[in-house]
């Protein structure tokens, strides 16, 4: 039984799926900008970039395309870095907890 056509179609589906997820980031960014009446880059933009970029990286590795591999690899580092910067900003700008329960600790009462 020859599985080559099945494998080829599966990889094409993976490639298109990655491209679809990667492209959705632009729709999300546009939609959020329209809702807010100004240009914004929502956090979901970076998650979609990372997920779509990683799927496309796997596809590029399968296709053995060094140009595509390098482009997606470097892009993935940028997406991860932006997500880390966002998380750091949120941690630093979050109000301090007002109770031990909010700080993630539970205090047992005797």
Backbone torsions as a table, in degrees:
resi	resn	phi	psi	omega
1	UNK	NA	126.5	-178.2
2	UNK	-91.0	114.2	-179.5
3	UNK	-95.8	2.4	-178.1
4	UNK	-57.1	-47.1	178.4
5	UNK	-61.8	-36.1	179.0
6	UNK	-66.1	-46.1	178.7
7	UNK	-63.0	-41.8	179.0
8	UNK	-62.1	-47.2	179.9
9	UNK	-65.0	-36.9	178.2
10	UNK	-63.1	-45.5	-179.8
11	UNK	-67.2	-35.2	175.7
12	UNK	-64.0	-41.8	177.2
13	UNK	-62.8	-41.2	177.3
14	UNK	-61.5	-45.4	179.5
15	UNK	-61.3	-47.1	178.7
16	UNK	-67.0	-37.2	177.4
17	UNK	-62.4	-44.8	177.0
18	UNK	-61.9	-41.2	179.5
19	UNK	-66.7	-37.6	177.9
20	UNK	-63.4	-48.7	179.1
21	UNK	-61.5	-43.9	-179.9
22	UNK	-61.4	-39.9	-179.5
23	UNK	-73.3	-28.6	179.0
24	UNK	-59.5	-26.4	-179.6
25	UNK	-59.6	-35.0	179.6
26	UNK	-70.2	-38.5	176.8
27	UNK	-65.2	-41.4	178.4
28	UNK	-63.0	-44.3	-179.4
29	UNK	-64.2	-43.1	179.5
30	UNK	-63.7	-46.5	-179.0
31	UNK	-60.9	-46.1	179.3
32	UNK	-64.9	-39.3	178.4
33	UNK	-64.1	-42.4	177.7
34	UNK	-63.6	-41.2	179.8
35	UNK	-63.9	-37.2	-176.6
36	UNK	-93.7	-9.0	178.3
37	UNK	72.1	19.5	178.0
38	UNK	-156.6	163.6	-179.3
39	UNK	-75.4	122.6	177.7
40	UNK	-134.2	156.4	174.7
41	UNK	-121.7	98.9	-178.2
42	UNK	-70.8	158.1	179.8
43	UNK	-58.7	-34.5	179.7
44	UNK	-60.1	-27.6	176.1
45	UNK	-57.3	-44.3	-177.4
46	UNK	-72.7	-36.4	176.6
47	UNK	-65.6	-43.7	177.4
48	UNK	-64.7	-38.2	177.1
49	UNK	-60.8	-46.4	-178.4
50	UNK	-65.8	-49.0	-178.6
51	UNK	-63.0	-50.2	178.9
52	UNK	-62.5	-41.1	179.7
53	UNK	-63.8	-40.1	179.1
54	UNK	-68.2	-40.0	176.7
55	UNK	-62.9	-42.9	177.9
56	UNK	-66.6	-32.4	176.1
57	UNK	-63.4	-45.1	177.6
58	UNK	-61.5	-40.0	177.4
59	UNK	-63.1	-43.8	-179.8
60	UNK	-64.2	-38.4	176.8
61	UNK	-63.3	-43.9	177.4
62	UNK	-59.5	-41.0	-179.4
63	UNK	-78.5	-8.7	-178.9
64	UNK	56.7	45.7	-179.4
65	UNK	-104.3	100.9	-174.3
66	UNK	-63.9	-33.1	179.5
67	UNK	-66.3	-46.7	179.4
68	UNK	-64.8	-41.2	179.6
69	UNK	-61.2	-50.8	-178.1
70	UNK	-62.4	-43.1	-180.0
71	UNK	-61.1	-46.2	-179.2
72	UNK	-72.4	-33.1	179.2
73	UNK	-65.2	-49.4	179.6
74	UNK	-65.2	-39.7	177.4
75	UNK	-59.2	-42.2	-179.3
76	UNK	-60.9	-38.6	176.9
77	UNK	-64.0	-39.4	179.0
78	UNK	-65.7	-42.8	179.4
79	UNK	-63.6	-43.8	177.8
80	UNK	-62.2	-42.3	-179.6
81	UNK	-62.7	-43.3	178.0
82	UNK	-63.0	-40.5	177.8
83	UNK	-64.6	-38.0	177.0
84	UNK	-66.5	-40.7	178.4
85	UNK	-64.1	-39.9	178.1
86	UNK	-63.8	-45.1	179.9
87	UNK	-63.4	-41.3	179.2
88	UNK	-63.7	-43.1	179.0
89	UNK	-62.2	-42.6	179.7
90	UNK	-64.5	-40.2	177.9
91	UNK	-63.6	-42.4	-176.6
92	UNK	-74.6	-25.0	-177.1
93	UNK	-101.7	-0.2	179.4
94	UNK	-73.2	140.4	177.2
95	UNK	-65.4	148.6	179.6
96	UNK	-65.6	148.4	179.9
97	UNK	-63.9	146.4	-179.2
98	UNK	-96.8	-6.6	177.7
99	UNK	-148.0	164.7	177.9
100	UNK	-65.1	-30.5	178.4
101	UNK	-64.2	-42.5	179.4
102	UNK	-68.7	-26.4	179.3
103	UNK	-77.8	0.3	178.7
104	UNK	92.3	7.1	178.8
105	UNK	-115.5	139.4	177.3
106	UNK	-108.5	130.7	179.4
107	UNK	-103.8	125.9	178.9
108	UNK	-83.0	135.1	176.4
109	UNK	-90.9	137.0	-178.7
110	UNK	-68.0	NA	NA
